[in-house]
């Protein structure tokens, strides 16, 4: 099981409280999930599609990524966690923002901007369609969220996401992500 762990300290982000953000993400290849295919046309539910894909990919190797960085945390009517990270392609920095409305904490938006960019909604029990942009063109993307456990407050906290992503005609993966946010107080260096 490959494990990637790294830290990054970037400071050119939108204003907000400074926070230490730790992301622990496990990803499993689930190519052939079928959120765009025949299973949808047959009327299979997203849970049935995901369960079938998990059975087919039971032997697939998981990737574990642990990322710790300093970022910004904005609270109010809309909560936002934003941070920078090196893109896998090494073409530059990718800014990621995870946000949600205070009145709708189980509907989370993830926006990534950089060479590869996307913006998608993760809402428990729902299938959402979006676009994944690359330098070579845009790809249709489907996201199905199995779980959204949002315990973020004005003081930081925890966000747990469990979702599957499929790029039409290409690859699919299941992601289980834990985002820990610790607001730095003025006395911390």
N, C-alpha and C positions, 0 to 999 in steps of 0.2 A: 504494500500500500504506500504510494508516494506521499510524502509529507513535505509541504513547503511552509517555511516559517520565516517571516522577515518583519522588520520594523522600518518605518519611514517617518521623518519629521518634516512636514511641509507646512508653511504658514500662510500662503497666499489664498485664503478662503474668505467667504463672506463673513461679516461681523457676527459675533454671537459669543456665548460663553465658551471658553477653551475647555476641551474635554479630552480625556484619554479614551480612545475607542479601540476595543479589542474584538476582532471578528474571528470566529471559529466556524469554518465552513467545510462540510463533507459533501463531495459531489460524486455521483455514480453515473456512468454512461448508460443510457437507456435508449439507444438508437432504435428506431422502429416503434416508438410509443404510439403514434397514430392519432394525435390530436387533430390532424388535418385529413386523415385518410378514411378508409372504409368503415372503421369502427364508429366514427361520427355519423356517417351516412346511415349506418344500421340503427343508430339511436342509442349506442352504448353510452353510459354515463361516464363522466371523467374519472370517477373512482374505479369503474370497471376497466377502463383503458389503462389507468395507472397500475392497477393490480396485475393485469396481463403483462404489462411491460416489466414489472418487477420480477415476475416469474421467469420471463425470457432472459433477464439480465442478472439473475441470481448469482452468477459466477463472475460478473463484471468487477473489475478492480475499482476501488474507491480512491479518490484523491482527497487529501485532507490539507486544508490551507488555514494557517493561523497568521493573522495580520494584526499588528499593534501599531497605532499611530496617534498623533495629536491632531485633532480636528476641531470643528465648531459644532456647538449645540445651541439651537435656537428654540425657545419655547414661547407659548402664547396660544393663540387660536390654532396655529399650525406648528407642529413640532418638526424639526429638521436636524439631522445628523449629516455633516458633510466632511469629507476627507479626500486627500489626494493619494494616489498610488501609481507606481510605475506600471505601464501597460506591459503585458506579456511580450508584445512584439518589440519592446524597447524603443518604440517610436516617439515616446514622450510620456507626459503625465496624463493620467485619467482622473477626472474629478467625479466622485460618486456622492450622490445625495440620497438619503433615505428619509422620507417625510410622510406625515399623516396629519389629518385634521383631528383636533382634540375631541370633537364630537363623533368621530368615526375611527377609533383606534385600530380596528381590525381590517382597515383598508389602507394598505401601505403602498406608496409609490417609490420605485427605485429609478433614479435617473443617472446614467453614466454618460459623460461627455469626454471626447478625445478622438483619436483616430477611429476607434470602434465606439459607437454610441447607441444608446437605447434608452427608452423610458417605458416602464411597464408597471402595471398595477398588480399587487398581490392581495387578493381578497379571499378569505377562507371559503372553500367550497365553490368557488367561481372559476370559470375559464375566461381568460381575457386575451384579446389579440392585440398585437403591437407590431412595431418594425424595428429590426436590428440593422443599423447602418454600418457599412464597411467602406473602405476606399474603392472597392470594386462594385458597389451597388448595395441596394437594400434587400433584406430578406424578411419574409413574413415570420412572425414569431407568435407562439401561443404559450401562455403561462397558466398553469392550473395550480392553485394553492390548496394544499391539504390542511395546513395549520398556520394560524397567525396568533401568537401569544405575545401581546404587547403589554409590558410592564414598565414602560418609560414614563417618568414623571418629570417635573421641573428640576429635580435633583439628579437626573440620570436614571439608570436602571438597566433593564434587559428587554431585548426583543428577540423572539424565536420565530423563525420562518421555516416552513417545509413546503417546497414547491417543485414542480416539474416545468422545464422549459423545452420547447421543441422549435427548431428552425425548420421551416417547411422544406421537405425534400432532402434534409441533411441530417442533423444530429439532434439528439435529445439527451437531457440529463436531469437527474433528480438532485436537488440541493437542499441540505438541511443546514441552516445558518443560525448562529447565535451571535448577537451583537450586544456587547456590554459597553455601557457609556458611563464614565465616571467624570463628573464635572470637577475641574481643578479649582481649588480655592486659591486666593491670592497669595497664601503663604507657601504653596508648593512651587518648587523650582521647575 
